[in-house]
């Protein structure tokens, strides 16, 4: 009872229990957001039927910069025919964190120093090189040619990259 409070009839005010509503679960607590696409934009088709992971091509992403983290790796999670199979980075902490987020085992995380060992990873079918231009030729030769795997680069290998690219076809 609250001290000094009187009801309209002059008697003391009785405390009443208020109904308690349990907090909504995260799934039911929706925050309304404005539409991200105009009604006139072409709508995307629904989700694709993905192949089982064992039948998808394994992609090794070399370089964990913005393009890899913001575009390539998320896109691999939505593709029907490919999957993320390995990561190569100069930062072991970053590579380990990204691997954990995407369910990759520690054996599929490589540094630039042990990159040549990627040839022994049976999950890797294709190497996607997303490095600064000055590193393209070296990692194309080391990964694609020495490992005998097909590769794709974010930029074509140029003749100006020097002797390392002799016999390396440019990706147009």
Secondary structure, DSSP 8 states (H G I E B T S, - for coil): --TT-B-TTSSB-------------TTT-------SS-TTS-----------GGGSEEEEEE--SHHIIIIIHHHHTT-SSEEEEEEE-S-HHHHHHHHHHTT--GGGEE-SSSGGGGGG-TT--EEEE---HHHHHHHIIIIIIHHT-EEEESS---GGG-GGGTT-----
